[in-house]
Amino acid sequence: MTEGWTSQDDYLILFGESERVAAENRYGFATLLPGFRLLGLRGWDDFIVEDTTGRIYCVPTVPAQREHLEIYAASELETSLKPDSRFAGKIKWYVKPIAFGGDPDIETNLTWVDHEQHSQLVRWWNDLDNALKGRKA
């Protein structure tokens, strides 16, 4: 895993090939975003994913839906990341996700979680989003 700041002030967490499959399993990617490979996280709030043609996108971790895919410049993945020990191994999480009305500016809505906790939270909130919108998970 490589993580750090890009020259564009994005914080990236990039999974190596050996970590990618484990991360996809943790997040339930086969169900969450079938047909996509998980490359990493951008700014803690977005997945960086690749489709079967090699195009790279960002999509919110919640809700992780195809309709929210946005093209992402692959050049950002090829730049050197500037490590930041304050954030190593941590992922920012909004206690009440923004998609559910959470306020990103309220300090009590922010916490830091590890990768395992993050995957559990992402799965739980996406399952809730799917249930509320009547989508199959």
VMD Tcl script that builds the backbone (N, CA, C; Angstrom):
set m [mol new atoms 411]
animate dup $m
set s [atomselect $m all]
$s set {name element resname resid chain x y z} {
  {N N MET 1 A 0.855 -1.164 0.000}
  {CA C MET 1 A 0.000 0.000 0.000}
  {C C MET 1 A 0.902 1.229 0.000}
  {N N THR 2 A 0.530 2.184 -0.841}
  {CA C THR 2 A 1.232 3.448 -0.902}
  {C C THR 2 A 0.221 4.537 -0.592}
  {N N GLU 3 A 0.605 5.465 0.274}
  {CA C GLU 3 A -0.319 6.550 0.568}
  {C C GLU 3 A 0.431 7.843 0.786}
  {N N GLY 4 A -0.261 8.937 0.493}
  {CA C GLY 4 A 0.326 10.254 0.680}
  {C C GLY 4 A -0.364 11.284 -0.193}
  {N N TRP 5 A 0.196 12.489 -0.171}
  {CA C TRP 5 A -0.357 13.636 -0.880}
  {C C TRP 5 A 0.173 13.720 -2.303}
  {N N THR 6 A -0.700 14.067 -3.231}
  {CA C THR 6 A -0.289 14.349 -4.603}
  {C C THR 6 A 0.072 15.829 -4.702}
  {N N SER 7 A 0.601 16.218 -5.839}
  {CA C SER 7 A 0.901 17.632 -6.067}
  {C C SER 7 A -0.380 18.460 -6.163}
  {N N GLN 8 A -1.526 17.812 -6.351}
  {CA C GLN 8 A -2.827 18.495 -6.430}
  {C C GLN 8 A -3.541 18.532 -5.082}
  {N N ASP 9 A -2.822 18.198 -4.002}
  {CA C ASP 9 A -3.369 18.184 -2.646}
  {C C ASP 9 A -4.499 17.181 -2.434}
  {N N ASP 10 A -4.450 16.084 -3.166}
  {CA C ASP 10 A -5.336 14.952 -2.903}
  {C C ASP 10 A -4.556 13.953 -2.070}
  {N N TYR 11 A -5.200 13.374 -1.061}
  {CA C TYR 11 A -4.572 12.299 -0.300}
  {C C TYR 11 A -5.021 10.991 -0.929}
  {N N LEU 12 A -4.075 10.185 -1.380}
  {CA C LEU 12 A -4.388 8.912 -2.020}
  {C C LEU 12 A -3.899 7.746 -1.180}
  {N N ILE 13 A -4.662 6.682 -1.194}
  {CA C ILE 13 A -4.251 5.387 -0.656}
  {C C ILE 13 A -4.359 4.430 -1.839}
  {N N LEU 14 A -3.228 3.924 -2.295}
  {CA C LEU 14 A -3.203 3.047 -3.461}
  {C C LEU 14 A -2.830 1.638 -3.039}
  {N N PHE 15 A -3.610 0.672 -3.488}
  {CA C PHE 15 A -3.373 -0.721 -3.147}
  {C C PHE 15 A -2.431 -1.350 -4.157}
  {N N GLY 16 A -1.428 -2.058 -3.664}
  {CA C GLY 16 A -0.578 -2.860 -4.534}
  {C C GLY 16 A -1.369 -4.039 -5.045}
  {N N GLU 17 A -0.870 -4.682 -6.060}
  {CA C GLU 17 A -1.605 -5.792 -6.675}
  {C C GLU 17 A -1.960 -6.876 -5.652}
  {N N SER 18 A -1.032 -7.206 -4.760}
  {CA C SER 18 A -1.302 -8.254 -3.766}
  {C C SER 18 A -2.334 -7.795 -2.734}
  {N N GLU 19 A -2.448 -6.504 -2.488}
  {CA C GLU 19 A -3.413 -5.971 -1.510}
  {C C GLU 19 A -4.777 -5.715 -2.139}
  {N N ARG 20 A -4.790 -5.501 -3.439}
  {CA C ARG 20 A -6.014 -5.131 -4.135}
  {C C ARG 20 A -7.112 -6.172 -3.977}
  {N N VAL 21 A -6.788 -7.429 -4.170}
  {CA C VAL 21 A -7.795 -8.492 -4.083}
  {C C VAL 21 A -8.359 -8.583 -2.666}
  {N N ALA 22 A -7.500 -8.479 -1.670}
  {CA C ALA 22 A -7.967 -8.508 -0.281}
  {C C ALA 22 A -8.884 -7.320 0.000}
  {N N ALA 23 A -8.523 -6.145 -0.510}
  {CA C ALA 23 A -9.351 -4.956 -0.308}
  {C C ALA 23 A -10.704 -5.128 -1.008}
  {N N GLU 24 A -10.691 -5.651 -2.223}
  {CA C GLU 24 A -11.951 -5.885 -2.935}
  {C C GLU 24 A -12.849 -6.839 -2.152}
  {N N ASN 25 A -12.268 -7.855 -1.563}
  {CA C ASN 25 A -13.041 -8.797 -0.747}
  {C C ASN 25 A -13.590 -8.120 0.501}
  {N N ARG 26 A -12.767 -7.310 1.166}
  {CA C ARG 26 A -13.207 -6.600 2.377}
  {C C ARG 26 A -14.418 -5.720 2.085}
  {N N TYR 27 A -14.369 -5.010 0.973}
  {CA C TYR 27 A -15.453 -4.088 0.612}
  {C C TYR 27 A -16.618 -4.774 -0.100}
  {N N GLY 28 A -16.474 -6.046 -0.443}
  {CA C GLY 28 A -17.521 -6.749 -1.179}
  {C C GLY 28 A -17.704 -6.166 -2.576}
  {N N PHE 29 A -16.586 -5.914 -3.234}
  {CA C PHE 29 A -16.614 -5.213 -4.515}
  {C C PHE 29 A -17.366 -5.968 -5.602}
  {N N ALA 30 A -17.359 -7.276 -5.552}
  {CA C ALA 30 A -18.071 -8.060 -6.569}
  {C C ALA 30 A -19.559 -7.710 -6.566}
  {N N THR 31 A -20.084 -7.340 -5.411}
  {CA C THR 31 A -21.486 -6.942 -5.283}
  {C C THR 31 A -21.633 -5.431 -5.356}
  {N N LEU 32 A -20.700 -4.730 -4.731}
  {CA C LEU 32 A -20.781 -3.267 -4.636}
  {C C LEU 32 A -20.658 -2.606 -6.013}
  {N N LEU 33 A -19.621 -2.941 -6.752}
  {CA C LEU 33 A -19.394 -2.386 -8.095}
  {C C LEU 33 A -18.889 -3.498 -9.016}
  {N N PRO 34 A -19.781 -4.403 -9.423}
  {CA C PRO 34 A -19.354 -5.516 -10.275}
  {C C PRO 34 A -18.727 -5.009 -11.572}
  {N N GLY 35 A -17.653 -5.678 -11.983}
  {CA C GLY 35 A -16.983 -5.325 -13.217}
  {C C GLY 35 A -15.877 -4.292 -13.055}
  {N N PHE 36 A -15.672 -3.822 -11.828}
  {CA C PHE 36 A -14.631 -2.836 -11.572}
  {C C PHE 36 A -13.569 -3.405 -10.646}
  {N N ARG 37 A -12.344 -2.937 -10.845}
  {CA C ARG 37 A -11.233 -3.288 -9.956}
  {C C ARG 37 A -10.989 -2.102 -9.033}
  {N N LEU 38 A -10.729 -2.390 -7.782}
  {CA C LEU 38 A -10.429 -1.351 -6.800}
  {C C LEU 38 A -8.944 -1.037 -6.835}
  {N N LEU 39 A -8.611 0.221 -7.125}
  {CA C LEU 39 A -7.216 0.644 -7.146}
  {C C LEU 39 A -6.813 1.351 -5.859}
  {N N GLY 40 A -7.769 2.052 -5.229}
  {CA C GLY 40 A -7.429 2.772 -4.005}
  {C C GLY 40 A -8.526 3.716 -3.577}
  {N N LEU 41 A -8.123 4.685 -2.748}
  {CA C LEU 41 A -9.030 5.709 -2.231}
  {C C LEU 41 A -8.451 7.080 -2.531}
  {N N ARG 42 A -9.316 8.028 -2.829}
  {CA C ARG 42 A -8.903 9.408 -3.039}
  {C C ARG 42 A -9.590 10.282 -2.010}
  {N N GLY 43 A -8.775 11.025 -1.248}
  {CA C GLY 43 A -9.345 11.951 -0.284}
  {C C GLY 43 A -10.224 11.285 0.763}
  {N N TRP 44 A -10.055 10.016 0.980}
  {CA C TRP 44 A -10.793 9.223 1.959}
  {C C TRP 44 A -12.259 9.029 1.610}
  {N N ASP 45 A -12.822 9.860 0.735}
  {CA C ASP 45 A -14.258 9.789 0.459}
  {C C ASP 45 A -14.610 9.039 -0.819}
  {N N ASP 46 A -13.628 8.835 -1.688}
  {CA C ASP 46 A -13.910 8.240 -2.995}
  {C C ASP 46 A -13.049 7.005 -3.244}
  {N N PHE 47 A -13.660 6.011 -3.887}
  {CA C PHE 47 A -12.892 4.890 -4.422}
  {C C PHE 47 A -12.251 5.330 -5.731}
  {N N ILE 48 A -11.082 4.799 -6.025}
  {CA C ILE 48 A -10.486 4.900 -7.356}
  {C C ILE 48 A -10.632 3.509 -7.954}
  {N N VAL 49 A -11.326 3.423 -9.091}
  {CA C VAL 49 A -11.649 2.135 -9.688}
  {C C VAL 49 A -11.264 2.120 -11.163}
  {N N GLU 50 A -11.152 0.914 -11.693}
  {CA C GLU 50 A -10.817 0.731 -13.102}
  {C C GLU 50 A -11.830 -0.219 -13.721}
  {N N ASP 51 A -12.321 0.130 -14.911}
  {CA C ASP 51 A -13.255 -0.771 -15.584}
  {C C ASP 51 A -12.492 -1.770 -16.450}
  {N N THR 52 A -13.204 -2.621 -17.135}
  {CA C THR 52 A -12.577 -3.697 -17.904}
  {C C THR 52 A -11.805 -3.192 -19.125}
  {N N THR 53 A -12.038 -1.942 -19.514}
  {CA C THR 53 A -11.305 -1.377 -20.651}
  {C C THR 53 A -10.064 -0.612 -20.205}
  {N N GLY 54 A -9.860 -0.507 -18.887}
  {CA C GLY 54 A -8.697 0.215 -18.372}
  {C C GLY 54 A -8.960 1.668 -18.039}
  {N N ARG 55 A -10.191 2.137 -18.213}
  {CA C ARG 55 A -10.526 3.516 -17.835}
  {C C ARG 55 A -10.615 3.612 -16.316}
  {N N ILE 56 A -10.116 4.729 -15.802}
  {CA C ILE 56 A -10.058 4.923 -14.352}
  {C C ILE 56 A -11.073 5.988 -13.945}
  {N N TYR 57 A -11.765 5.702 -12.847}
  {CA C TYR 57 A -12.823 6.573 -12.344}
  {C C TYR 57 A -12.672 6.766 -10.836}
  {N N CYS 58 A -13.346 7.795 -10.334}
  {CA C CYS 58 A -13.599 7.942 -8.907}
  {C C CYS 58 A -15.098 7.804 -8.711}
  {N N VAL 59 A -15.466 7.261 -7.576}
  {CA C VAL 59 A -16.867 7.109 -7.223}
  {C C VAL 59 A -16.942 7.215 -5.702}
  {N N PRO 60 A -17.960 7.892 -5.162}
  {CA C PRO 60 A -18.062 7.991 -3.708}
  {C C PRO 60 A -18.098 6.604 -3.067}
  {N N THR 61 A -17.538 6.506 -1.883}
  {CA C THR 61 A -17.627 5.236 -1.163}
  {C C THR 61 A -19.064 4.981 -0.729}
  {N N VAL 62 A -19.817 6.067 -0.486}
  {CA C VAL 62 A -21.245 5.989 -0.145}
  {C C VAL 62 A -21.952 7.153 -0.827}
  {N N PRO 63 A -22.885 6.910 -1.709}
  {CA C PRO 63 A -23.262 5.627 -2.276}
  {C C PRO 63 A -22.334 5.262 -3.438}
  {N N ALA 64 A -21.862 4.060 -3.435}
  {CA C ALA 64 A -20.985 3.552 -4.492}
  {C C ALA 64 A -21.864 2.992 -5.614}
  {N N GLN 65 A -22.270 3.880 -6.500}
  {CA C GLN 65 A -23.172 3.519 -7.587}
  {C C GLN 65 A -22.584 3.966 -8.920}
  {N N ARG 66 A -22.809 3.180 -9.954}
  {CA C ARG 66 A -22.297 3.486 -11.300}
  {C C ARG 66 A -22.665 4.898 -11.756}
  {N N GLU 67 A -23.851 5.355 -11.390}
  {CA C GLU 67 A -24.301 6.681 -11.841}
  {C C GLU 67 A -23.434 7.821 -11.299}
  {N N HIS 68 A -22.620 7.531 -10.299}
  {CA C HIS 68 A -21.760 8.550 -9.697}
  {C C HIS 68 A -20.309 8.468 -10.172}
  {N N LEU 69 A -20.026 7.590 -11.127}
  {CA C LEU 69 A -18.661 7.467 -11.643}
  {C C LEU 69 A -18.226 8.751 -12.330}
  {N N GLU 70 A -16.996 9.185 -12.046}
  {CA C GLU 70 A -16.396 10.330 -12.725}
  {C C GLU 70 A -15.009 9.933 -13.196}
  {N N ILE 71 A -14.677 10.288 -14.416}
  {CA C ILE 71 A -13.354 9.986 -14.965}
  {C C ILE 71 A -12.297 10.580 -14.037}
  {N N TYR 72 A -11.223 9.819 -13.822}
  {CA C TYR 72 A -10.117 10.274 -12.987}
  {C C TYR 72 A -8.837 10.224 -13.808}
  {N N ALA 73 A -8.037 11.256 -13.689}
  {CA C ALA 73 A -6.788 11.340 -14.450}
  {C C ALA 73 A -5.793 10.306 -13.931}
  {N N ALA 74 A -5.500 9.330 -14.769}
  {CA C ALA 74 A -4.575 8.265 -14.381}
  {C C ALA 74 A -3.195 8.811 -14.045}
  {N N SER 75 A -2.852 9.983 -14.569}
  {CA C SER 75 A -1.537 10.561 -14.287}
  {C C SER 75 A -1.343 10.804 -12.797}
  {N N GLU 76 A -2.433 11.054 -12.060}
  {CA C GLU 76 A -2.333 11.248 -10.611}
  {C C GLU 76 A -1.835 9.989 -9.912}
  {N N LEU 77 A -2.130 8.836 -10.492}
  {CA C LEU 77 A -1.714 7.575 -9.883}
  {C C LEU 77 A -0.236 7.296 -10.129}
  {N N GLU 78 A 0.322 7.974 -11.089}
  {CA C GLU 78 A 1.714 7.721 -11.457}
  {C C GLU 78 A 2.677 8.723 -10.833}
  {N N THR 79 A 2.166 9.675 -10.070}
  {CA C THR 79 A 3.026 10.670 -9.441}
  {C C THR 79 A 3.548 10.134 -8.117}
  {N N SER 80 A 4.611 10.725 -7.664}
  {CA C SER 80 A 5.145 10.370 -6.348}
  {C C SER 80 A 4.244 10.961 -5.278}
  {N N LEU 81 A 3.943 10.161 -4.293}
  {CA C LEU 81 A 3.117 10.630 -3.189}
  {C C LEU 81 A 4.011 11.063 -2.038}
  {N N LYS 82 A 3.639 12.155 -1.418}
  {CA C LYS 82 A 4.389 12.649 -0.265}
  {C C LYS 82 A 3.755 12.061 0.992}
  {N N PRO 83 A 4.441 11.124 1.660}
  {CA C PRO 83 A 3.871 10.491 2.852}
  {C C PRO 83 A 3.573 11.512 3.948}
  {N N ASP 84 A 2.580 11.198 4.763}
  {CA C ASP 84 A 2.200 12.041 5.897}
  {C C ASP 84 A 1.895 11.115 7.069}
  {N N SER 85 A 2.809 11.026 8.010}
  {CA C SER 85 A 2.688 10.076 9.120}
  {C C SER 85 A 1.439 10.318 9.966}
  {N N ARG 86 A 0.871 11.506 9.921}
  {CA C ARG 86 A -0.344 11.782 10.700}
  {C C ARG 86 A -1.523 10.923 10.236}
  {N N PHE 87 A -1.500 10.517 8.966}
  {CA C PHE 87 A -2.645 9.811 8.405}
  {C C PHE 87 A -2.363 8.361 8.022}
  {N N ALA 88 A -1.147 7.911 8.217}
  {CA C ALA 88 A -0.777 6.551 7.811}
  {C C ALA 88 A -1.682 5.515 8.482}
  {N N GLY 89 A -2.301 4.681 7.662}
  {CA C GLY 89 A -3.159 3.611 8.171}
  {C C GLY 89 A -4.520 4.070 8.658}
  {N N LYS 90 A -4.858 5.354 8.455}
  {CA C LYS 90 A -6.136 5.894 8.932}
  {C C LYS 90 A -6.971 6.362 7.746}
  {N N ILE 91 A -8.264 6.281 7.927}
  {CA C ILE 91 A -9.196 6.777 6.921}
  {C C ILE 91 A -10.211 7.665 7.622}
  {N N LYS 92 A -10.392 8.870 7.069}
  {CA C LYS 92 A -11.388 9.802 7.607}
  {C C LYS 92 A -12.780 9.266 7.299}
  {N N TRP 93 A -13.653 9.342 8.283}
  {CA C TRP 93 A -15.015 8.856 8.084}
  {C C TRP 93 A -15.990 9.831 8.714}
  {N N TYR 94 A -17.054 10.137 7.974}
  {CA C TYR 94 A -18.130 10.937 8.534}
  {C C TYR 94 A -19.099 9.992 9.231}
  {N N VAL 95 A -19.329 10.217 10.518}
  {CA C VAL 95 A -20.200 9.355 11.315}
  {C C VAL 95 A -21.552 9.211 10.623}
  {N N LYS 96 A -22.092 10.327 10.174}
  {CA C LYS 96 A -23.285 10.306 9.319}
  {C C LYS 96 A -22.803 10.768 7.951}
  {N N PRO 97 A -22.722 9.853 6.980}
  {CA C PRO 97 A -22.199 10.216 5.662}
  {C C PRO 97 A -22.931 11.411 5.041}
  {N N ILE 98 A -22.209 12.167 4.260}
  {CA C ILE 98 A -22.756 13.355 3.610}
  {C C ILE 98 A -23.977 13.000 2.765}
  {N N ALA 99 A -23.930 11.848 2.087}
  {CA C ALA 99 A -25.047 11.407 1.245}
  {C C ALA 99 A -26.324 11.184 2.054}
  {N N PHE 100 A -26.173 11.026 3.365}
  {CA C PHE 100 A -27.327 10.826 4.238}
  {C C PHE 100 A -27.621 12.072 5.061}
  {N N GLY 101 A -27.075 13.204 4.647}
  {CA C GLY 101 A -27.350 14.469 5.330}
  {C C GLY 101 A -26.326 14.865 6.375}
  {N N GLY 102 A -25.240 14.113 6.493}
  {CA C GLY 102 A -24.197 14.468 7.444}
  {C C GLY 102 A -23.485 15.743 7.033}
  {N N ASP 103 A -23.052 16.513 8.004}
  {CA C ASP 103 A -22.386 17.789 7.748}
  {C C ASP 103 A -20.875 17.605 7.849}
  {N N PRO 104 A -20.135 17.850 6.750}
  {CA C PRO 104 A -18.679 17.673 6.788}
  {C C PRO 104 A -17.972 18.738 7.620}
  {N N ASP 105 A -18.674 19.801 7.981}
  {CA C ASP 105 A -18.052 20.897 8.729}
  {C C ASP 105 A -18.244 20.804 10.237}
  {N N ILE 106 A -18.999 19.822 10.684}
  {CA C ILE 106 A -19.213 19.656 12.125}
  {C C ILE 106 A -18.205 18.639 12.647}
  {N N GLU 107 A -17.372 19.072 13.584}
  {CA C GLU 107 A -16.281 18.233 14.094}
  {C C GLU 107 A -16.773 16.911 14.688}
  {N N THR 108 A -17.937 16.917 15.316}
  {CA C THR 108 A -18.442 15.687 15.928}
  {C C THR 108 A -18.915 14.668 14.906}
  {N N ASN 109 A -18.995 15.075 13.633}
  {CA C ASN 109 A -19.385 14.136 12.580}
  {C C ASN 109 A -18.174 13.456 11.953}
  {N N LEU 110 A -16.984 13.733 12.455}
  {CA C LEU 110 A -15.753 13.200 11.876}
  {C C LEU 110 A -15.050 12.272 12.860}
  {N N THR 111 A -14.605 11.143 12.337}
  {CA C THR 111 A -13.799 10.214 13.129}
  {C C THR 111 A -12.758 9.591 12.200}
  {N N TRP 112 A -11.794 8.918 12.769}
  {CA C TRP 112 A -10.768 8.220 11.997}
  {C C TRP 112 A -10.884 6.737 12.282}
  {N N VAL 113 A -10.859 5.928 11.224}
  {CA C VAL 113 A -11.024 4.482 11.363}
  {C C VAL 113 A -9.881 3.773 10.642}
  {N N ASP 114 A -9.705 2.492 10.961}
  {CA C ASP 114 A -8.703 1.710 10.235}
  {C C ASP 114 A -9.359 1.106 8.982}
  {N N HIS 115 A -8.581 0.421 8.185}
  {CA C HIS 115 A -9.088 -0.104 6.910}
  {C C HIS 115 A -10.207 -1.125 7.104}
  {N N GLU 116 A -10.091 -1.978 8.100}
  {CA C GLU 116 A -11.138 -2.971 8.347}
  {C C GLU 116 A -12.445 -2.288 8.749}
  {N N GLN 117 A -12.368 -1.329 9.672}
  {CA C GLN 117 A -13.572 -0.600 10.080}
  {C C GLN 117 A -14.182 0.140 8.897}
  {N N HIS 118 A -13.331 0.743 8.075}
  {CA C HIS 118 A -13.823 1.489 6.917}
  {C C HIS 118 A -14.622 0.579 5.988}
  {N N SER 119 A -14.094 -0.598 5.709}
  {CA C SER 119 A -14.804 -1.507 4.805}
  {C C SER 119 A -16.148 -1.925 5.394}
  {N N GLN 120 A -16.209 -2.151 6.694}
  {CA C GLN 120 A -17.475 -2.518 7.334}
  {C C GLN 120 A -18.489 -1.379 7.248}
  {N N LEU 121 A -18.020 -0.147 7.496}
  {CA C LEU 121 A -18.909 1.016 7.426}
  {C C LEU 121 A -19.400 1.252 6.002}
  {N N VAL 122 A -18.504 1.153 5.032}
  {CA C VAL 122 A -18.884 1.341 3.635}
  {C C VAL 122 A -19.937 0.311 3.229}
  {N N ARG 123 A -19.729 -0.928 3.605}
  {CA C ARG 123 A -20.701 -1.969 3.252}
  {C C ARG 123 A -22.044 -1.712 3.927}
  {N N TRP 124 A -22.024 -1.360 5.212}
  {CA C TRP 124 A -23.268 -1.138 5.958}
  {C C TRP 124 A -24.065 0.016 5.353}
  {N N TRP 125 A -23.423 1.152 5.122}
  {CA C TRP 125 A -24.127 2.319 4.580}
  {C C TRP 125 A -24.593 2.083 3.146}
  {N N ASN 126 A -23.826 1.365 2.342}
  {CA C ASN 126 A -24.275 1.058 0.982}
  {C C ASN 126 A -25.444 0.082 0.998}
  {N N ASP 127 A -25.419 -0.873 1.916}
  {CA C ASP 127 A -26.562 -1.787 2.052}
  {C C ASP 127 A -27.817 -1.002 2.442}
  {N N LEU 128 A -27.666 -0.052 3.364}
  {CA C LEU 128 A -28.799 0.769 3.775}
  {C C LEU 128 A -29.297 1.608 2.601}
  {N N ASP 129 A -28.394 2.227 1.864}
  {CA C ASP 129 A -28.768 3.035 0.707}
  {C C ASP 129 A -29.535 2.191 -0.314}
  {N N ASN 130 A -29.038 0.998 -0.590}
  {CA C ASN 130 A -29.719 0.105 -1.542}
  {C C ASN 130 A -31.096 -0.281 -1.040}
  {N N ALA 131 A -31.214 -0.580 0.256}
  {CA C ALA 131 A -32.514 -0.976 0.812}
  {C C ALA 131 A -33.500 0.186 0.743}
  {N N LEU 132 A -33.054 1.382 1.071}
  {CA C LEU 132 A -33.950 2.544 1.047}
  {C C LEU 132 A -34.402 2.888 -0.366}
  {N N LYS 133 A -33.558 2.599 -1.342}
  {CA C LYS 133 A -33.895 2.930 -2.730}
  {C C LYS 133 A -34.447 1.721 -3.485}
  {N N GLY 134 A -34.643 0.608 -2.772}
  {CA C GLY 134 A -35.249 -0.569 -3.377}
  {C C GLY 134 A -34.381 -1.258 -4.419}
  {N N ARG 135 A -33.046 -1.109 -4.279}
  {CA C ARG 135 A -32.115 -1.775 -5.207}
  {C C ARG 135 A -31.644 -3.074 -4.582}
  {N N LYS 136 A -31.363 -4.034 -5.450}
  {CA C LYS 136 A -30.765 -5.276 -4.983}
  {C C LYS 136 A -29.294 -5.028 -4.726}
  {N N ALA 137 A -28.779 -5.601 -3.662}
  {CA C ALA 137 A -27.356 -5.450 -3.335}
  {C C ALA 137 A -26.530 -6.465 -4.077}
}
mol reanalyze $m
mol bondsrecalc $m
mol representation Tube
mol addrep $m
